[in-house]
Amino acid sequence: MTSDRGRPTALVTGGARRVGRAIALELARAGCDVVITFNSSLDEARRVIDECVALGVEADCLALRLDDARQLPAAARTLAQMRPRWDVLVHNASVYEPSPLADLTAQRALHDYTVNALAPLLLTRALAPTLSRSPLPGGGAVVAMADIHAMGRPRKDFASYSMSKAALVEMVRSLSRDLAPAVRVNAIAPGVVAWPEQGHESDDAAQQAYLKRVPLQRAGTPEDAAKAVRWLALEAAYVTGEVVRIDGGRWLA
């Protein structure tokens, strides 16, 4: 397919599965060419690419490990050079696991921080010059996936994860000033928009206990999160430095 340079181009990290897949498809439906990164889910990434192409846009995927700080600068440069135009950068890839304090190691804490906070910072730095040239009405856009439980609603035994996501939120606020006025930087903070597939809260009893504290009495969906990303990336031209909670009211309960 011959690229239509009039289309915005979006990068979605961790776009092969779950919420990342929903974001990639939502941006494709909005008319964006899409590049997704994946760690090990090659077959699933290829399926997402096919789904995006069926929506009439260009799509591509790239294997990218976000847990090696030494390789991140080079990987970020590779991404920056993949396309002559970048308009949207979505930091979706994340690591989410409990870290009981008695078992926590420095390596584990550094791993969480590298994937959830340092990688988004370095990728944003690499793509910022191109994002700043976006012709979209609101300029270039960065959207990060935060978490309401790293914003004053901490969960027991998740200190390492929560600290890394809190750092991500501060990145959003800091870069919203550093990259203004050419690039807007925002985040969405889900409660639950996709239950874990294993481990913590993958069983029905734990899920029902969580939902008792959600005023809307249901979990969100990946599509709920994806629509919020689309709004911040493409429509909220006068919004920057904000964290939008997508949690069914859980923050209030």
N, C-alpha and C positions, 0 to 999 in steps of 0.2 A: 504494500500500500504506500502510496506517495503521501508524505506528511503534509498536512494542512497547517502551515505556520501560524494561522490565525487562531488555532486552538490552544488553550492553556495547557501546560504540562505540569503534572503533579507526581510527586514521589511519596510513596507510602511505605514506611519500613514495617517489616513483619506483615506484609499484605497477603500472604498465601492462605490464611485461615481465620476463622472466627470474626472478630471485630475488624481486623485488618482487611479481610476479604470484603466485608460489607462496605467499608470506607472506599476501597478501590472501585467497587461497582457503582457506588453512589456518585463518585466524582466522574466516572466514565459516563453515567447517565446525564450528568450535568454538562457533558461535552469536553471533558479534559482527556488529553492523552495521559496515560498512566504508566509509571514504572514502579514495580513493587520489589522489595528485597525480601529474601527468605534466608533462613539458616540451614535447615535440612529438608524442608517440605517441597522438593522440586516438583513432584507430580502435581501436588495441589497448586503450586504456583503456576504451572502451565495451564491448569484448568481455569484459574482466575484470568489469566491472559486471554484465553480463548473466549471467555465470557465477556470481557471488556471489548475485544475486537468485534464480537457479534453486536455490540451496541454502537458500532460505527466509528470507533476511535483507534488510535494506535496504542499498543501496549507492549511492555517488555518486562523481564524480570532479571534479577541479579542476585547471586549468592553473596551474602555479606554477613560476616561474623562481627558482632558488636561487643564481644566480651574481651577482646585483646587490645588494650590501650596502645600498644606499640604499633599495631597495624592500622589503627583508625585514621590517622592523618592521610595515609596513602589511599585507603579505601574511600575516604571523603573526596579526595581529589579525583579519583576515578569517576565517582558519581557526578561530580561537578562538570566533568568533561563529556559525559554521556550525551547530553542534549545541549543545543545552543540556547535553549530557553527553559527556564524553570520559573513557575508561578506559585506553586503550592508545595509545601513540605510538611508532611504529617509524621510526627514521631509516635508511632503506634507500637513498635516492637518493645517488649518488656519481659522481665523475668519476675515471677511472682511465686514465692515459696515462703513458708514460715521459717523463722530463725530463732528458736528458743535460746535465751541468753546463755544458758549453760552449755549449749552446743555451738555457739557462734564462734567463727574463726575470722581472722583478718582477711584471709583469702575470700571467704564467702561475702563479707561486707564489701570488699573491693569489687568483687564480681557484680553485685547488685548495683553499686554506684556506677560502675563503668557502663553497663548496659542501659540503665534507666536514666542516667543524668549526663555522664561525660560524653557518651556517643552522640546524643542529641545536640549537645553544645558544639562538638567538633563538626558534625554534619551541617549544622546551621552556619557556622563560621565559613565552611567551604562553599556553601551555596549562596551565601548572602550577596556577593557581588552580582550574581545572575538574577536572584530574586529581586534585587533593588531596581532592576531594569524592566520588571514586569509591566506590561501596558494595561493590566486590569484596572478598573476604576478605583479600587482600593489599594492598588499596588500589590506587591508580593505578599504572601501569607504563610506563616508558620503556625501549625496547630499541634499541640502536644497532648498526649493522653495522660492526665493526672489521675488522682484517686481521692475521693472524699475522706477516706480513712487515713490519709497523710496530711490532712488539713485540720486537725483538731478532733478527729474521731478515731483515735488509734485502736487497732486490734491487738489483743494479747498475742505475744510471740511473733510479731512481725516488725520488730524494730529496724532491722537492716533494710527491708523493703520500704518501709515507711520513710526512713531517713533519705533514701535515694529518690523517692517520689517527691518529698518535700524540697529537695534540691532542684528537681525539675521545675516545680512551681516557681521557685525563686529565679531560675533561668528565664522563664517566661516573662516575669516582671522586669528583670534587668534588661533583657534583650529588646523588650518592647520600647525601652528608651534608647538603647544603643542603636537600633536599626530604624527608628523613626526618622523621617516620615515616609520613607520609601517602602518599608516592610512592616506589616502588622504581625504581632506575635501574641497568640492566645492559647488557651487550653480548655479542654473539657474534663470534668472530674466525675466519672461515673460512680454510682454505688455498685449495683450489679447489673450488667448488660449482657453477660455471658457467664454462666456458672463454670467454675473449674471442672475440668474433665476428670480429675483424680485428686485425691488428697483433701485438703481443707475445703469444706462446704461443697463437696461433690455428692454427698448423700442427701436424701430427701429430708431427713429430720433436721439437719443443720440448715438447709435451705428454708424450710418452713419457719424455723426459729428466727432467721434473719428477716423474713418477709413480715413477721408480726410487728416489726418496727418500721415498716414502709407504709406511709399513709395511703398510697395508691394500691397497696396489697398485691402487688405483682412484681416480678423481676422485669427489668427492661430487656431490650433486644439489641443485638448488634446494629440493626437498622436504626434504632433510636439514636445510638451514638453516631452513626454515619451521617444522619441528617443534620445533627448538630455540627459536625465537622464541616459539612458542605456549607452550612450557613456562615460559620466563622471564616471559612476560606474564601468564599466567593461572593457573599452577599452583605456581610457586616462590615461595610467599608469604613465606618467610623468607630470601630471597636478595636482596641488594642490593650494589652496588659491585663485581660480579664480571664477569669477561670469560671466557666459555666458548669454548674452542677447538673448532672443528668442522673437523678437518683430516686425519682418517684416520691420525693419529700423525705427521704431517710435522714437527711441532715437535721430536720426539725424534730425528729422523734428520739 
